[in-house]
Amino acid sequence: MTIKVEAVDSNNRRKGCIVPMTKGAVIGAAGGVALKYIQPLNSEEKSTPEYKSTIRDINAKRTSYSAWTKSYLDKLQKRGNLSLAEDVFIKTYEGLKEGDKVGSDRLRRAFATIKSQKPDEVGELTRLFDTAKFEAAEVAKKYVRVYESATKHFRPTNFFLAAGAVVGAFIVLVHSVLKTGVEG
């Protein structure tokens, strides 16, 4: 009679795996979808012509006159009561159109103006150019992250969903089998 009871008990434990495995599959599927966005872009995704072109365009805006530059200059002008260095810095960009770069001639003139009128503000002008360069790099990084997130969105959700579900169900199954083996 002990054998029958043990067989019934074993059968109940097997049927008891379905619900936990389903829960594991659901949790795994959610984890798989999350992984779609967490996993960094691979080399294949970064080698597409669209990706390369977009990243090149974003990085080009770091060193050329753009809406970012205009916004930065407007913010500086709104402060009012500008120093000579700030005024010269803003004038360095006057007349530039979208995509134009500040050439070395403009930079030389800006520093020559400061050196001739207020040599003690050369450091401030340098700081302004360095800050603008840093701000442009930060904005570019932000837009690269946004573009990479959008690129991740195009990954096949079904693959991550299914893989996560299978892994989740398998982990629960293995855990359940090990747990059953220890109890017996």
N, C-alpha and C positions, 0 to 999 in steps of 0.2 A: 504494500500500500504506500510506502514511502516513495517508491519509484514513480507512481502515478501523480502524487502530490508535487513532486519535484518537476515532472514533465509539465503539469498545469502551470506551476509557478514560472517555469522557463518560458512557456508560451505567452503568459501575461506580460513578462518583461519585454519580449520581442514586439508585441503589439504596442507597448508603451513607448517605443522609439519613434513612432510615426509623428506624434505631436511635437516632441522636442526637435526632431529633424526638420519639421516644417518651420518651426520658430527659428531654428538655426539658418535655414535657407532664406527666410525673410530678412533676418539680420545681416546675413552674408550678402544678399542682394543689395541692401541699403549701403553696406560697406563698399561693395563693388562700384556702385554709382558714385559714391564719395571719392573713391580712388580715381575715377575718370578725371576729376578736377584737381586732385591732389598730386597725382603723378606728373612730374615735369615732362615737358615736350621731349621727344626722343630725336635723334639725329635725322631720321627720315622725315619727321614733321617739320624740322627746321631747314631741311634742304629743298623744300618746295619753292618754286619761283615766286609764288604769291607771298610766302613768308619772308623770303630774302628781300623782295622789293619793298614790302611794307616796312620792315625793320630799317632798311636803307633810307627810306623816306623819313621815318621818324628821327633817325640819327642825323640826317642832313639838316633838320630843323634846329638842332643844337648849335650849329655854327653859322646859321644864316638868319637874316631878318625874317621874322614870322609874327604871327598873332601872339605867340608867347613873348617875344621881344617887346612888341608894342605894349602888351599888358604890363610887363615889368617896368618899362619906361614911364607909362602912365601912372603907375603906383608911386614911382619915385617923384614924378612931377607934382602929384597931388599933395605931397608933404609940404611943398612950398618952402620959401626961404632957403634956396639951394646954395651950396658952397660952389666955388669956382670949379672944383673937380666934378661935382655932380652935374653942373651946367655943361661943361665940356663933354662929359660922358654922354649926356643926352644928345648933344649936338653932333656927336660922332655918328649917330644913326640917322640924322636928318637926311631926307631925300632918298633913302633906301626903299626899295620895293620888295614885296614878298619874294623870298628866295635869294635876294642879294646878300653878299657877304661883306663884312667890314674888312676892307683891304688894309694892307700894311701901311699905305700912304695915310689913310685916315687915322690909324693908330699913332703913327709918327707925329702927325700934326697935333693930335690931342695931347700927347706927352710934351711936345715942344711948347705948346701954349701954356701948359701948367708950369713947365720949367722956367719959362720966361716971365710969367706973371706971379706965380706963387709956388716956388719950388718945394715948400713944406707940404704941399698937397699932392705930391707925386705918389706917395704911399696910399693916399685915399683913392686916387684914380685907379691905381693898380688893384686895390681892394674891390672897387666897384666892378672892374672887368672880371676879376676872379669870382666875385659873388654872382655876377650875371652868368658866367660860365657854369658855376656849380648849380644854380637854379635851373638853367636849361637842361643840364644833365639829369637832375632830379625829375623834371617834368617828362623828359624822354623816357626815363626808367619806368615812370608811372604808366605811360602810354604803351610801352612794350609789354608790361605786365597785363594791361587790359587786353591788348591784342592776343597775347598768349592764352589768356582765359577764354577769349572768343574762339581761338583755334581749338582748344580742348573741348569746347562745346560740340564741335563737329565730329568728335570721336564717336564710334558706334556704341551707343548706350546698351544695346542688347548684349554685346559681348561682355561688358563689365557687369551687367545685371546677372547674366547666366553664370559667369565664372564665380562671382561672389556667392550666388545661391548654392552652387555645387560645393564650393569650399566650406561655406557655413554648415551645410547639411553633413558633409563629410566629417568636419570637426566634431559635431554633435554625435554622429554615429560612432566615431572612434572613442570619444569620451564615454558614451553609453556602454560600449563593448568592454572598455577597460573597467568601468565601474561595475558592470555585471560580473566580470571575471573576478574581481576582488571580493564581491559579496559571496560568491559561490564557493 
